[in-house]
Amino acid sequence: MTSTRRPAARKQRGRLGYLLLGRPPKKPRQDHHYRCGVCRTSYGPAPSREAARAIRDWHRGDRHGGGAPDGEKIISPPPPDPFDWLRGYQPAFVRCAVALGVVLVLFLTFAQR
């Protein structure tokens, strides 16, 4: 018996959510690279550090007879910025500040009468 259920959809922002929050921030790819200092060759991108190590081991065995060449390194992505999640809400802060300014101007305009 086959299931007729639809797959669960990701939670989408409605029109008001896009108006207030803007588009959700995109995460940059976190790829690792292997760099051989002797050959001056880079390999990658590799999805994980273990995959970059596997590339390194292959390169050592294939090109350098299993020895570790001088200056080789695995280049890892920088650690995530702790304030990245705030950048996604920056449009909301700007829009709320503008709306508050408009309300304040209207309030001060009509309060003087």
C-alpha positions in Angstrom: 0.0 0.0 0.0 1.5 3.3 -1.0 1.2 6.4 1.1 -0.6 9.4 -0.3 0.6 11.8 2.3 2.5 14.9 1.1 6.0 15.4 2.4 6.3 17.9 5.2 7.0 21.3 3.9 9.5 23.7 5.4 7.9 26.5 7.4 7.5 29.4 5.0 7.3 33.1 6.0 4.1 34.7 5.0 3.8 38.1 3.4 4.0 39.9 6.7 7.0 37.9 7.7 8.8 38.9 4.5 7.7 42.6 5.0 9.1 42.7 8.5 12.0 40.3 8.4 13.1 40.3 4.8 14.6 37.2 3.2 16.2 34.6 5.5 20.0 34.7 5.5 21.8 32.2 3.4 24.5 30.2 5.0 27.8 30.1 3.1 29.2 26.8 2.1 31.6 25.3 4.6 34.1 23.5 2.4 37.6 22.2 3.3 40.6 22.2 0.9 43.9 20.4 0.9 47.0 22.3 -0.2 50.3 20.6 -1.0 53.2 23.0 -0.5 55.7 21.0 -2.7 53.4 20.5 -5.7 51.7 23.9 -5.1 48.4 22.2 -5.8 45.1 22.6 -4.1 42.5 19.8 -4.0 38.8 20.3 -3.0 36.3 21.4 -2.1 35.7 18.6 0.4 32.5 18.5 2.5 34.3 17.6 5.7 37.7 17.6 7.3 37.8 13.8 7.1 37.2 14.0 3.3 40.1 16.5 3.0 42.3 14.1 5.0 41.3 11.3 2.6 42.4 13.5 -0.3 45.6 14.2 1.5 46.3 10.5 2.1 45.6 9.8 -1.6 47.9 12.6 -2.8 50.7 11.5 -0.4 50.6 7.9 -1.7 50.1 8.8 -5.4 52.6 11.7 -5.7 55.0 11.5 -2.8 55.3 7.7 -2.1 53.5 8.0 1.2 55.7 10.7 2.7 54.4 13.9 4.1 55.5 16.9 1.9 56.7 20.1 3.5 54.2 22.9 3.8 51.0 20.8 3.3 47.9 21.9 5.1 44.2 21.4 5.2 42.4 24.7 4.9 39.3 24.8 7.0 36.5 27.4 6.8 36.5 30.2 9.4 34.3 29.6 12.4 30.8 31.0 12.2 30.3 34.6 13.3 28.1 34.6 16.5 26.2 37.6 15.1 25.2 36.0 11.8 21.7 35.3 13.0 21.2 39.0 13.8 22.0 40.0 10.2 18.9 38.2 9.1 16.8 40.4 11.2 18.5 43.7 10.3 15.7 44.7 7.8 13.2 44.2 10.7 15.1 46.6 12.9 15.4 49.2 10.2 11.7 48.9 9.3 10.6 49.1 12.9 12.8 52.2 13.5 11.3 53.9 10.5 7.8 53.1 11.5 8.4 54.3 15.0 9.8 57.5 13.6 6.8 58.1 11.5 4.4 57.4 14.4 6.5 59.8 16.6 6.3 62.5 13.9 2.6 62.1 13.5 2.1 62.1 17.3 4.1 65.3 17.8 2.3 66.9 14.8 -1.2 66.3 16.1 -0.3 66.7 19.8 0.6 70.4 19.2 -2.9 71.2 17.9 
